[in-house]
Amino acid sequence: MTAFQILEMKHFMAKLLTEDCFDSFLLEKASVSCAVSYEIDGRVNPEFYQDDETPDAGYLFLPWKSIRPVLFQMIRGKHTPLSFKFVLHLMPQYVPGVMKGADPSLKSEQVQALVLTIKYDGSAIRLTTGTAFSSFVPDKTLDAQWDKTMRQFLSRKEIACRE
């Protein structure tokens, strides 16, 4: 697990809410505190959809790109939010690519999620990486690989941060 502090908040928020930068993620949950507080459970409700519709490619959680415009509308305005927190999961199809640098005995079905938590506390934005497994895994190479992947991702997307 690594924590990154965002150095250019306005630039980061534009990338987060108006660009496709984080569209390879799913939203597990969100909380936003502005004039009122919002709590969003990102779990898809399949019963909402008609029989001929497929709810967001069969994901358990809503793709970030689907909820991004809604969150942008909540946050935008002349007042800065008091706080927010987004818990994102890397889309399952990208997990094997991250696993290439980890322990080869680790199976993709053991990986429940590669998590990125984005938290704003009123003064700073911090991104924290995490891993979730479906069973106990003593090896920590995937944790280190996920941290490395996020460092590379932030650099490629020109998001200035420090650990």
Secondary structure as GFF3:
##gff-version 3
##sequence-region A 1 163
A	DSSP	beta_strand	3	6	.	.	.	ID=ss1
A	DSSP	alpha_helix	9	18	.	.	.	ID=ss2
A	DSSP	beta_strand	25	33	.	.	.	ID=ss3
A	DSSP	beta_strand	37	41	.	.	.	ID=ss4
A	DSSP	three_ten_helix	46	48	.	.	.	ID=ss5
A	DSSP	three_ten_helix	56	58	.	.	.	ID=ss6
A	DSSP	beta_strand	62	63	.	.	.	ID=ss7
A	DSSP	alpha_helix	64	75	.	.	.	ID=ss8
A	DSSP	beta_strand	83	90	.	.	.	ID=ss9
A	DSSP	three_ten_helix	92	94	.	.	.	ID=ss10
A	DSSP	alpha_helix	95	99	.	.	.	ID=ss11
A	DSSP	three_ten_helix	108	110	.	.	.	ID=ss12
A	DSSP	beta_strand	111	120	.	.	.	ID=ss13
A	DSSP	beta_strand	125	133	.	.	.	ID=ss14
A	DSSP	alpha_helix	141	156	.	.	.	ID=ss15
A	DSSP	beta_strand	161	162	.	.	.	ID=ss16
###
